[in-house]
Amino acid sequence: MVATNASGMRAVKYGATRDYVLGLEVVLADGSVIHVGTNTIKNSSGYQLERLFVGSEGTLGIITEVTLKVAPKPKRSAMVLAAFDRLEDAGKCVSNLISVPLIPSATELMDDICIRAVNKAVKAGLPDVEAICMIEVDGEPDMVAKELKVVEEVARRSGASSVQVSDDSKQMAKWTSARKSVMSALSRLGDELVSVSLADDMAVPISKIPEAVVAFHRIAEENNVIVGTYGHAADGNLHTKMLLDPCSEDSWTRGERAVGQIFDAVISLGGTVTGEHGVGMSKAPYMMRERPDAWRTMLAIKKALDPQDILNPGKLMQWEGGIIRDLRYPCRDLCPR
């Protein structure tokens, strides 16, 4: 989690891993051990090297010890499930919430592909609409009650066709479980299709969410591929899953083209190709496209700390393969020739 600066549903309010790391013990490429950061909340003593290693994906050093700060668990939480007949309106609801301003503890968006997949796979009973937003607020009981009213008003003003509100733990768990089942549910949506993670972790500015989700659907239609869009929308983090025919070369070609277009759309909106999962190999070429000047500086840091390239080589910056050519799914090899 530290090496990828992982985060999740509640990062919009509580932050990512980096926000909780105070200090690290790191083994460098030459075998030396260094300690970076401090045990204090405040620290202005030189470069913040702990932040350099967080999210470095093991390419600069091996993290062997972590000093973290923790946050108290909120006293109460409640959720709103807002249904929208237009995907764009669901995106507008998210940006409208943040501009109120109101910071929810979580805001999960699911499009119609994801809704259909989840309802089929786990009988979730989600509304049959083009998109839904699951919005959670938490904190002191009186504040939660006030924020629920604000969320409901914003959802309706943004075009919600229906709004459900609940503070029942079982109901909230059911909604959350439905959202968490999206990945596995998509893999079972098409009998001859497989769910693949190619353009799966983008992030865009909050104000650009409506444009982004509409662009993803347009790109899917233009390339004749099925794309499910979902994600932690209140911090701009969107995921897409493609359904491709593993035995069709044409399907893979259309998928690869769609991936490039999705990343180009994200970059043009001022976004990033990965919000929480990291770069690894598959996103390295697109990260170079996103940040060409910063990439050269990152490469210089890599060479300074790991001149022989022995720490997780080929990851993050230097991989030049093709996202489809070199990251084939094993099931494709089982297809009849």
Secondary structure per residue as TSV (DSSP state, phi and psi in degrees):
chain	resnum	aa	ss	phi	psi
A	1	M	-	360.0	-40.6
A	2	V	T	-67.9	-42.2
A	3	A	T	-66.4	-22.6
A	4	T	T	-109.3	1.8
A	5	N	T	51.9	50.5
A	6	A	-	-64.3	154.3
A	7	S	-	-152.6	-171.9
A	8	G	-	-163.2	-148.0
A	9	M	T	-58.3	-36.5
A	10	R	T	-101.6	16.4
A	11	A	H	-66.5	-26.6
A	12	V	H	-58.8	-34.4
A	13	K	H	-102.1	-36.5
A	14	Y	H	-106.2	-5.1
A	15	G	-	86.8	177.2
A	16	A	-	-97.9	-179.6
A	17	T	G	-54.4	-41.7
A	18	R	G	-54.5	-32.7
A	19	D	G	-72.7	-9.1
A	20	Y	G	-114.8	-4.3
A	21	V	E	-86.9	119.7
A	22	L	E	-95.2	-39.8
A	23	G	E	-154.3	161.3
A	24	L	E	-140.7	149.5
A	25	E	E	-106.7	128.3
A	26	V	E	-132.8	135.1
A	27	V	E	-94.7	122.1
A	28	L	-	-86.1	174.6
A	29	A	T	-62.3	-29.5
A	30	D	T	-86.6	3.9
A	31	G	S	93.1	-8.8
A	32	S	-	-73.3	153.8
A	33	V	E	-113.6	129.8
A	34	I	E	-124.5	155.6
A	35	H	E	-117.8	124.4
A	36	V	E	-121.7	152.9
A	37	G	E	82.5	-170.4
A	38	T	-	-142.4	-178.3
A	39	N	S	-98.2	13.6
A	40	T	S	-109.3	155.5
A	41	I	S	-68.9	-40.8
A	42	K	-	-99.1	143.1
A	43	N	-	-161.9	112.5
A	44	S	-	-120.3	26.5
A	45	S	S	-91.2	85.4
A	46	G	S	79.5	-165.5
A	47	Y	-	-62.9	142.1
A	48	Q	-	-84.7	75.0
A	49	L	H	-66.6	-26.8
A	50	E	H	-61.0	-32.3
A	51	R	H	-73.7	-25.3
A	52	L	H	-68.7	-41.6
A	53	F	H	-77.1	-30.4
A	54	V	T	-67.1	122.8
A	55	G	T	88.4	4.7
A	56	S	S	-84.5	-2.9
A	57	E	T	57.7	33.2
A	58	G	T	74.7	11.4
A	59	T	S	-89.6	-12.0
A	60	L	S	-113.8	-22.5
A	61	G	-	179.1	166.3
A	62	I	E	-103.1	117.9
A	63	I	E	-79.1	122.0
A	64	T	E	-114.4	-13.0
A	65	E	E	-153.5	140.6
A	66	V	E	-130.6	132.6
A	67	T	E	-106.2	120.9
A	68	L	E	-118.8	153.2
A	69	K	-	-99.7	157.7
A	70	V	-	-125.6	160.5
A	71	A	-	-118.8	145.8
A	72	P	-	-69.6	149.9
A	73	K	-	-73.5	134.6
A	74	P	-	-64.3	150.9
A	75	K	S	-73.4	-33.6
A	76	R	E	-146.9	151.5
A	77	S	E	-142.5	158.4
A	78	A	E	-153.5	161.6
A	79	M	E	-133.3	152.3
A	80	V	E	-121.4	131.6
A	81	L	E	-111.4	109.5
A	82	A	E	-106.8	129.6
A	83	A	E	-104.1	140.8
A	84	F	E	-131.3	137.8
A	85	D	S	-82.3	-11.5
A	86	R	S	-129.4	131.0
A	87	L	H	-59.3	-40.2
A	88	E	H	-60.1	-36.4
A	89	D	H	-66.6	-35.0
A	90	A	H	-63.2	-40.9
A	91	G	H	-64.1	-39.3
A	92	K	H	-65.5	-35.4
A	93	C	H	-59.1	-42.0
A	94	V	H	-63.9	-50.1
A	95	S	H	-66.3	-33.3
A	96	N	H	-66.2	-38.3
A	97	L	H	-59.8	-48.5
A	98	I	H	-66.5	-30.2
A	99	S	H	-83.4	-3.8
A	100	V	T	-56.9	-51.7
A	101	P	T	-96.4	145.5
A	102	L	-	-145.2	129.9
A	103	I	-	-106.0	99.9
A	104	P	-	-70.3	160.6
A	105	S	S	-78.2	-21.5
A	106	A	E	-161.5	145.9
A	107	T	E	-143.7	107.9
A	108	E	E	-107.0	127.0
A	109	L	E	-107.1	138.5
A	110	M	E	-135.5	133.5
A	111	D	E	-88.5	-178.1
A	112	D	H	-65.4	-31.7
A	113	I	H	-62.8	-46.0
A	114	C	H	-67.0	-41.5
A	115	I	H	-59.9	-46.9
A	116	R	H	-63.0	-40.7
A	117	A	H	-64.4	-44.7
A	118	V	H	-68.1	-42.8
A	119	N	H	-62.4	-36.0
A	120	K	H	-72.6	-41.5
A	121	A	H	-79.4	-42.2
A	122	V	H	-124.6	10.3
A	123	K	-	52.5	50.5
A	124	A	-	-73.0	-22.7
A	125	G	-	70.5	28.2
A	126	L	-	-73.8	152.8
A	127	P	-	-58.3	141.1
A	128	D	-	-85.6	80.6
A	129	V	S	-134.8	-179.0
A	130	E	S	-77.9	-24.8
A	131	A	E	-164.3	153.7
A	132	I	E	-132.3	155.3
A	133	C	E	-123.9	126.4
A	134	M	E	-101.7	114.9
A	135	I	E	-117.6	122.1
A	136	E	E	-110.9	137.8
A	137	V	E	-123.6	149.8
A	138	D	E	-148.2	169.0
A	139	G	E	136.0	-148.9
A	140	E	S	-67.4	143.5
A	141	P	H	-52.4	-44.1
A	142	D	H	-67.3	-35.8
A	143	M	H	-69.4	-38.8
A	144	V	H	-60.6	-43.6
A	145	A	H	-60.9	-42.7
A	146	K	H	-66.0	-43.1
A	147	E	H	-69.6	-31.7
A	148	L	H	-59.9	-42.5
A	149	K	H	-64.2	-39.5
A	150	V	H	-65.3	-45.0
A	151	V	H	-60.4	-45.5
A	152	E	H	-62.4	-41.6
A	153	E	H	-65.7	-43.1
A	154	V	H	-65.3	-41.2
A	155	A	H	-61.0	-45.7
A	156	R	H	-66.9	-40.1
A	157	R	H	-66.0	-26.8
A	158	S	T	-84.2	-3.9
A	159	G	T	109.1	16.4
A	160	A	E	-63.1	134.1
A	161	S	E	-83.7	-22.8
A	162	S	E	-154.8	151.5
A	163	V	E	-136.9	124.3
A	164	Q	E	-112.4	138.6
A	165	V	E	-123.9	136.8
A	166	S	E	-152.5	140.9
A	167	D	-	-118.6	13.7
A	168	D	-	-78.5	124.7
A	169	S	H	-60.9	-36.2
A	170	K	H	-69.1	-42.1
A	171	Q	H	-66.3	-42.7
A	172	M	H	-64.1	-39.1
A	173	A	H	-64.1	-36.5
A	174	K	H	-65.3	-44.9
A	175	W	H	-63.7	-44.6
A	176	T	H	-63.4	-40.6
A	177	S	H	-62.5	-39.1
A	178	A	H	-60.7	-44.6
A	179	R	H	-63.6	-42.5
A	180	K	H	-70.4	-16.1
A	181	S	T	-89.1	2.3
A	182	V	H	-56.8	-48.7
A	183	M	H	-58.8	-50.2
A	184	S	H	-69.2	-34.3
A	185	A	H	-66.3	-39.7
A	186	L	H	-62.4	-34.0
A	187	S	T	-67.7	-15.4
A	188	R	T	-109.2	6.9
A	189	L	T	-73.6	-42.1
A	190	G	S	-111.3	132.9
A	191	D	T	-63.4	-37.5
A	192	E	T	-110.0	12.0
A	193	L	-	-114.4	152.4
A	194	V	E	-117.9	146.3
A	195	S	E	-86.0	123.6
A	196	V	E	-121.4	144.1
A	197	S	-	-100.4	95.4
A	198	L	S	-114.7	-62.5
A	199	A	S	-107.0	85.0
A	200	D	-	-122.3	6.8
A	201	D	-	-155.7	44.0
A	202	M	E	-81.1	163.9
A	203	A	E	-141.0	137.7
A	204	V	-	-129.0	160.8
A	205	P	-	-55.6	145.6
A	206	I	G	-54.1	-40.8
A	207	S	G	-66.9	-16.3
A	208	K	G	-98.1	2.1
A	209	I	H	-58.3	-46.2
A	210	P	H	-56.9	-43.5
A	211	E	H	-65.0	-39.4
A	212	A	H	-64.9	-49.3
A	213	V	H	-66.1	-35.5
A	214	V	H	-67.5	-40.0
A	215	A	H	-63.3	-40.6
A	216	F	H	-60.9	-43.5
A	217	H	H	-67.6	-37.9
A	218	R	H	-64.1	-43.7
A	219	I	H	-63.6	-40.5
A	220	A	H	-61.4	-44.0
A	221	E	H	-66.1	-42.4
A	222	E	H	-65.0	-30.8
A	223	N	T	-99.7	3.8
A	224	N	T	55.3	48.2
A	225	V	-	-127.0	153.4
A	226	I	E	-91.4	124.5
A	227	V	E	-128.7	123.1
A	228	G	E	-96.2	131.7
A	229	T	E	-115.5	131.9
A	230	Y	E	-157.3	174.9
A	231	G	E	152.1	-178.3
A	232	H	E	-87.1	76.8
A	233	A	G	-65.7	-29.1
A	234	A	G	-69.4	-17.7
A	235	D	G	-109.7	16.4
A	236	G	T	79.7	4.8
A	237	N	E	-88.5	113.5
A	238	L	E	-120.0	139.8
A	239	H	E	-113.8	146.3
A	240	T	E	-129.1	144.4
A	241	K	E	-124.8	131.8
A	242	M	E	-99.9	144.1
A	243	L	E	-106.4	114.0
A	244	L	E	-123.0	156.4
A	245	D	-	-86.2	111.7
A	246	P	T	-65.6	-17.4
A	247	C	T	-98.1	2.6
A	248	S	-	-112.2	115.7
A	249	E	H	-62.4	-36.3
A	250	D	H	-64.1	-38.2
A	251	S	H	-63.2	-43.2
A	252	W	H	-65.0	-39.4
A	253	T	H	-63.5	-45.0
A	254	R	H	-65.1	-36.4
A	255	G	H	-64.9	-43.8
A	256	E	H	-64.5	-39.5
A	257	R	H	-63.8	-41.9
A	258	A	H	-63.8	-39.0
A	259	V	H	-58.1	-49.9
A	260	G	H	-59.6	-39.8
A	261	Q	H	-69.8	-36.3
A	262	I	H	-64.3	-46.5
A	263	F	H	-63.9	-39.8
A	264	D	H	-61.4	-40.8
A	265	A	H	-63.2	-43.1
A	266	V	H	-61.8	-46.5
A	267	I	H	-63.8	-40.1
A	268	S	H	-65.7	-24.2
A	269	L	T	-87.9	5.0
A	270	G	T	83.6	21.7
A	271	G	-	-98.9	-169.6
A	272	T	B	-129.5	151.9
A	273	V	S	-77.4	-12.9
A	274	T	-	-147.3	127.5
A	275	G	S	-101.7	-26.1
A	276	E	S	-150.5	-19.1
A	277	H	S	-90.0	-20.2
A	278	G	-	97.5	173.4
A	279	V	-	-89.7	-49.8
A	280	G	T	58.9	-136.0
A	281	M	T	-96.1	-44.4
A	282	S	T	-64.7	-29.5
A	283	K	T	-100.5	-1.3
A	284	A	H	-56.6	-47.3
A	285	P	H	-62.3	-33.5
A	286	Y	H	-77.4	-31.3
A	287	M	H	-65.1	-38.4
A	288	M	H	-61.5	-37.8
A	289	R	H	-68.6	-35.5
A	290	E	H	-72.8	-40.5
A	291	R	-	-135.6	65.2
A	292	P	H	-60.9	-41.3
A	293	D	H	-70.5	-46.0
A	294	A	H	-64.8	-33.0
A	295	W	H	-60.3	-41.1
A	296	R	H	-64.0	-37.5
A	297	T	H	-68.0	-41.5
A	298	M	H	-62.6	-38.5
A	299	L	H	-65.0	-36.9
A	300	A	H	-65.3	-39.4
A	301	I	H	-64.4	-43.1
A	302	K	H	-58.7	-46.4
A	303	K	H	-67.0	-32.0
A	304	A	H	-70.7	-40.4
A	305	L	H	-89.2	-23.8
A	306	D	-	-141.5	68.3
A	307	P	T	-62.1	-25.9
A	308	Q	T	-94.1	0.9
A	309	D	-	55.4	53.3
A	310	I	-	-103.0	-9.6
A	311	L	S	-96.6	107.3
A	312	N	S	46.3	56.7
A	313	P	T	-61.9	146.6
A	314	G	T	83.5	-3.9
A	315	K	S	-98.4	156.1
A	316	L	T	75.2	-50.4
A	317	M	T	-128.8	-27.4
A	318	Q	-	-113.3	7.2
A	319	W	-	-82.8	133.2
A	320	E	-	-122.2	20.8
A	321	G	S	-77.7	-178.0
A	322	G	-	-103.2	140.3
A	323	I	T	-62.8	-29.6
A	324	I	T	-93.3	-44.7
A	325	R	T	-60.4	-43.5
A	326	D	S	-101.0	-6.5
A	327	L	S	-122.4	52.4
A	328	R	-	-73.2	144.7
A	329	Y	-	-79.4	137.3
A	330	P	G	-55.3	-32.1
A	331	C	G	-60.9	-24.8
A	332	R	G	-64.8	-33.2
A	333	D	G	-69.6	-15.9
A	334	L	G	-91.5	-5.3
A	335	C	S	-72.6	146.2
A	336	P	-	-65.3	139.8
A	337	R	-	-82.5	360.0
